[in-house]
Amino acid sequence: MHASLGLADPTLGGPAADAMSAVAAIAPPRSWPGRFKERFCALPYDIQAYLAAHETQRERALRRAQNEAASASRKLAALETQLKDGTTHGEATARDET
């Protein structure tokens, strides 16, 4: 109702925001150092919600990239093993044909 009247949202600051933060109990990002985790709880609820969602998305993207890198590394190792053994895609190398 306040926003439709062009007024500030009373839940974004002061006691209402403190109460919402306490009830919601949004955990600080795991990757943050301890001293910043403590300060996270003092942030307004809407900022905590944004940062938590952003960090979750960032961690998901990081895990996906790590998994893709691990998969590429395994494929490279398999190809290196094939080359070391002298075969690629089941074909003998010129060295084996002579």
N, C-alpha and C positions, 0 to 999 in steps of 0.2 A: 504494500500500500504506500509506503513512504516513497519508494522509487517512482511510482506512477505520479506522485505529487511533486517530483523533483527534489525531494528531501533525501538526506543521507540515510543509509540503512543503519538503524541503531544496533543491530547485532554484529556489526563489523568492528566494533571497538568497545573499550571499557569492560564493565562487569559482564555484559551479555557475551562478549567474545571470550572472556576468560572462562565463563561457565560452559560455553560450547566446546572449548578446547579441552576442558577437564572431562566432560562427558564423552566426547569423541575419542579421546586418548589416542591420537595419531602417533604412531611410533616414529621417531626420527630416522632418517636414512641410515642404513647399516654402514655405508661407506664413509660417513662423516666421522671425524675425530671426536673423542669424548667431550672436549670443552664446547664444541659446536652443537653436539647432541643436547647438552644441557640448555643451551640458548634457544634451540629449536622450540622447546616447550613454551618459551616466552613470546613466540611469534603469534600474531593473530591467526585465528582458525583458518581463514580463507587462504592465507599464505602457507600454513602448514599443509593443508589439503593439496594445494598446487605443487609444492615442493615434493611431497610424498609421491604423488602421481607421476611427476616428472622423473624422479629418481627410479621409480619402479620401471618406467618405460626405458630409461637409460640402461638399467641393469639387464632388462630383457634383451635389448639390442646388443649389449656387450656379450651376453651368454650366447646369443645366436651367432655372432661373429667368431667367438672362440670355438664353437662347435663346427662352423664352416672351416675354420683354419685347421682344426684337428682332422677333419675329414680330408681336406686337401693334403695334409701332411701324410696321412695313411696311404692315400692314393699314390703320392710321390714315392713313398717307401716301397710300395708294391711294384711300381714301375722300375725303380732302381734295382730291386731284387731280380725282376725279369731280365733286365739288361745285364746284370752281373752273371746271371745263369746262362746268358746268351740267347735268350728267346724273347720275342715280343709278339704278343697275340698268337701264340702257338707256332710261329714260324721260326725255323732255324736260321741262324745268322750265316753269312757267307763263310765264316771261319769253320763252321760245322759241316758245310756242304763239300768242302775240299778234301 
